[in-house]
Amino acid sequence: MVCPHCGESTPVSVGRCPACGAALVQNTIATGVVPFDTTGLPPGATFGAMTGLGTVAAPGATIEVAVTVGATGIESPKAAGPLKVGQAFGPRYHIIKLLGIGGMGAVYQAWDAELSVAVALKVIRTDAQKGASSEAENRLKQELLLARQVTHKHVVRIHDIGELDGIKYITMPYIQGHDLATALRCDGKLPVAHALRFARQIAAGLQAAHEAGVVHRDLKPANIMISGSGDDRQALITDFGISASTDQATSGSVLGTLEYMAPEQATGGAVDGRADIYAFGLILYEMLTGPRLVAAATPQARVDAMKQRFEEGLVPIRSLDGSIPAPIEALVMRCVEKDAASRHQTINELGGALARLDDEGGLIPIARRLTKPMMAIAAALVLLLLGGTYVTTRRLVTPPKAHEPVSVLIADFDNRSGDPVFGGSIEQALAVALERASYITVFKGGDARAIAAQLGKSHIDQDVGRLIARREGIRVLVDGAIEKQGSGYKLQVRALDPASDAKPITMLTETVDDRAKVLPTIAVMASSIRRSLGESKTEAERLAAAETVTAGSLEAMRAYVHAQELNASSRFQDALQEYQRAVELDPHFGRAYAGIAGIYANYFKDSEKADTSYQAAMRNLDRMTDREKYRTLGTYYVDIAQNYEKAIENYETLVKLFPADDGGHGNLALAYLLVGNVSRAVAEVRRALEIYPRNSLQRYNYAMYSMYSGDFDTAIVQARQVRTENPTLEYALLPVALSTLAKGDTAAAGDAYKRLADMSPVGASLANLGLADLEMYVGRPANAVPLLNIGIAADRKDGSALRLSQKYAALADAYVALGDKGRAADAATQAVAASRRESTAFPAALALLDAGREDAARKIAADLEGMLQRQTTAYARLITGGIAARRGRIVDAIDAFRDAQKRHDSWFSRFLLGKAYVEAGHFPEALAELEMCLKRRGETMDVFFYDLPTARYLPQLYYWLGRAQEGVGLASDASRSFETFLALRPDAPRDPLVVDARRRVSSH
């Protein structure tokens, strides 16, 4: 066999792998698919597909079933699948063993050579009936699309989707263990405590799914995997193959497994989260009483059993086992109510009911407390009995005022211990401990060092710290020292007002007798600093109760600090090595894993390795502070999952708990922007600047977001302020160039790009793209071509694939405008070869369509669709609509554009839909879409929100808007739009749109 831990081939008879020493166990395997078909469908049918039974009548009605399925069959794991044990599946996967075959496909244990881990690899069966294979493929894609929206430790996450040798596949973690169905068959039933533990874990996973808008619809013991052993066993939900988003119509079809189907599901009614709650109740019922089922002889027998369950209900649990506590029986029986309105209405409500049960299923007693009103009444009675007089004054009790935000800079500690491990580690530990308070934000160490370098200083002592704090408007400066004292250490910490030479806010001294006690002592000293800054007793008690240790050793903390410094200096490969050293020293250092993930995601653009590192970080969330947890999860949702809605939810919670977290507000603004909510993005980035006014990056974002919203004057003012405060930030000139261009000043835009070109190689590359974009904006694509060729040569020399791809996409646009279809197609092909991001792939696909290369454009659409994110699938649909429009199928094009807009309301979705409406003669509809494009013209300047000049797409809007206005009889408005278009394209006499616009103006 192949060792599942290291991939080494070795006979199982030896017991342990000779390469890594891991035990070799041939156990029952949980992979998200059981080794037999639980649907009752024939081998050719698809898992979770239409049952062929039709809809089932409501309980009490006559049921007439046309049975078309075969008898329930169990396929042997030895049945033939499309892959063979021992074969290579592409260059990455090696097939270890066949785990099982279901109606939809086969599942294998495979070795992933790239990630060096064993995975479960699920493929569509090649021996399925032809009519089912397409459905199976759709189910496979649906499973990945929906399961990737759910991120939770009790949900099996799917890694990847792909196609090799004509075989569609997905991969997921290989889980050693078994499914719950197997456990129930073997054990009969579970102890109450075990059943409740699994129930709480399943409910937590379902909550994550429902919050992500996903209803499972096929929850059953076979789709719940059990990993681990003893008290460490964990339940994980898997197989989202027939799940649906809550915004999808889910009525009119019967999907699921009959034995766990809710009544409304069986009747083809609308299905929501309450169907999952019904199935959850059946599962918990079986965990407490044992399996309800024996294999049905025929499909009709299964239908009859389901009908009986709907009509008669389930036998009460305590009538089967009187030892089961009544409270847990009541919870289960409410879950399986026939009427969905009688069940727990949400998974959150169900979770609350579970939380009120102890580990044995009894109700947790509610402690009776003396409330303030009760105490007041008692005191009044005492006074009256003593003959005294008790006078009360009624007044409103106001909640305590929230602590105003406090910014803190930590200077370098004076390390007099002789031990270099303390260099940086104490400052980092102190920063983490201070930021436990919701009102404190510690100034980032990398930013402080960058400012110190501008001042010609390499060390931030108290004097340099005061300069930085005064410049940045920081309210508190903290410094300190550590020195050797006998066999222990002496720690000193001081908090100062950087704007005053008066007495320090606080001075603290502590001694420790052991090196290992230094970091915990720093945390205690941090709590004293917080108290000196006005922290309330309530807040202090809360923080003390939530105390955690971020790193387990000084050496790990020191490596992490060094990694942070290298990362801030853009030395990403060196930073990666230090982060990896940190987790080698402390394998539970969650924030170090998050650092590794960030570098893989943003520098190497390796989403798979980033995902693996983020998963490691999330397994160690318990070693992070609350603030660190939310920061980690937020970056994961943005960088890897691209689940921007979940990122918004995460960051909203972060800033609610930690209102002074400027990074939280800034990242929340970014998440709002990525879902197209520009106004909320502007509001949040302004909040970040209120907390930290000198944050150049956030002020740059404020400038760009203002431009997107159409507030070009604010964009210019804010960008110029960035230039004043941080003259070396090249990107600050981008909103200046684009906003002045949007206001009609092409000369000022060109001047800004020329200044940008002189700043640095990065600035020169960005300016090159901007100047070419400007040439195309005014209708001179012939001038853009040589510019872009120069930029491409420079980027190729620098090895910047992303900037290279952007220039090739722009070059393709230039050749399209010149009518050179061959060169346009070549440039677009080069663009997507360098980058698959939608900011490159989508414009390249449009160019390929203009060049007549539908097949190549369709392949890009498939790639974007395969990324399975809302925005990428939306751009895929826009390409599909473009293909339909090219073929004259305007109705199909409009349907595709409207579908894309529902997924992601981009500027392009509005523009292409408006243009299609004009071509279809639906002028009122066209006018509505194109007027919205005009209102959102600020977005067109950087249409993908990716810091890219894309103004070249704006001028044609005025032509199509004029056509729509003309079509509804607004002749004067149409003339103004055509004239605006012609004014923007004075040097494009051969442009067919220019020719037509002139003709139309002359005819009005």
C-alpha angles and dihedrals in degrees: 000000000000114000107247090213103052106005095241115148110239138149113262090223092075090069096218133050109255090212102052104007095237118151113255109221128176099206137149108287130225112201106148091274126072119225093251138047112267097179099074090231123136117260093261095055125090124253110259093003126137106306095219087233095104120221117322118234120244117271110284095027125104112268119210111184126189099207110210102155126092126242120291107275134186116217119212117243084234092065114122117270130183093262131056128225110258097022125122114243102204119317093299109049132057116193111233103174145336109255101183149317125233134175093279103040152308130290125210138184105237138177114239104212094191096054094029093228138110114255138182109245117201120195137179111255113253090204093060119116114274093242091055101045095074090048090048091052090052091048090051092052091044090052093055095041093054101034091053089059090063119074115180137125090240094053121077106238119217115227109196149350125212149139127240126175090351093306119122114216145171129199130213136168115295104237118199108215135056141275124268091248089062091048092052093047090051101039101029093216138359132242111264093248092053093045092051093048091054091043092055091048093049091048090051091052092047090050090057090049094048092046087054089053096253125132111195098208094185104060111155139136091269089060094052115082123204117209131177127025140262116354090348095066113130131198118220128187117225144166109060090176096130098026122127137205113249090240092059123091106252103174132103099042134079111231127164141043115313096222093059100031121126117231094248089050093053093049092054092248127145111295125210137158092297089073088061089049089054091051090045089055092051091050093050089046089057093045089056100039105022131254115328094205145080119185108280115234096219139013088248090057090054091051091048091051090051091048090052092051091052094047101040103025124215126309108258111263096234091055087063096040119013092192092071108102115248095235093061091045089053091051093051096045091051090053091056098048111140092228110068090211090062095056128081100291099217137021088242089059090049090049089054091052090051090049090058090061124083122225092276096050099259126125116269106237115245110234112236110232133194102240123204093255090052091049091049092052091048092050091050091051091051092051092048092050090052090053094246129133120252116196120183129195115210114219139153114265109221121206116250114274114259114252110257115243117275123200117206133193118199113208123208111281117238102248106205094155097093089232113112092200089080092060105108097348095088092049092050093048090049091050092052092048094048092048091059083086112084093223099051126087118181115215109246114261094221091054091048092052091049090055091045089053090054087055090051094250128127096184126057105217124163095280094049089043091056091051092050093045094050092047093049098039094244114167103205133037119197124193136158149152143240124206137173115260114182108300091338140049140257117221125199125185128179132185117205141182100240092205094055137054091209126119114308118263088239140346122202134186127186134169127209129191096208134051090225091062095060098088096045089049091052088055090054091049090050090058089054090052090051091052090051088055091058103269113170122240090243092054091046092052091048092051093046090054091052097047114145135169112240096194128026098213141029091234091056091047091049091051090049092051091050090049091051091052092049091047091052088052091053091246090135101164092050090046090052091056091052093047088051090050089052093056091045088056092042114019090191097055098125099183091053089056088050089053091052090049092050092054093047091048101043105026107027093029087220103146095178095056090041090053091050091051093046089052088053090049092051092050086062100045089120088069092057132081116247090258092052091049093055092045091051095047092045095055089047092054092049101038103036114011092036083208095148094173090058090045089056091051091049096048093043088058091046095054091042090056095035107030092174095058101115092182090054092054091045093051091045087055090052092050091050089050092051091057090048098254096134097165092056090046090056092048094051096046089051088054090053089053092049088060096042110015095180096058101123095191093054091045089052088051089050089055093050095044090049089053091050089053091053095252095128096164092057090046091056094045094049093045091052090051089054089052090053095047098038110021093176096061102104097191092064088082093057097076089044092055096043097043094049088049091051088054089054100258104127093167093057090048091052091048091053091052091049091053089048091053091059095054105073143319089276089050091048092052093049092045091051091056091044095052091048090049089051091052091053091045091061093043101261104120091153088066091048094058099068091041092054093045089056090049092047091053091051094047092048089053091049092047094235104152095178096052088043091055092050093054093047089052090052090046089054089054090051093052091047089055089050092050093242099138097173095055090041091057092046092051092047090050090052090049096056091042088061098043139007095199114127090240087067104025098052099052088042089055091050089052091049090052091051088049091053095249099132095158092056091047090049090053090054089051090052091050092050091046089051091058086069099209124130095245096043093048088048092055089046089056091049089056090048089051090049090054091051091049091051089055092050094252094132095163091055090046092052091049091052094047092049091049090050091051091053090053097045123358098218127164090248092054089057095043098048092045092050092048091050091051090054091051089049092050093244094132101166091054090045091051092054093052096043094046087055088052089053091050088051095045090124088070090056090067088070101009097181095045087238103122091262127134107238102156089130090083095061106071096063088058089072092054094052092041088055090052091052093047090049090050093057093045100259094135098164092047089048091052091052091050093049090047091051089051092050091048090055091049105044093143100047105084094151095051104115091219090054091050092050093045091054091050092051094048091052091050096054 
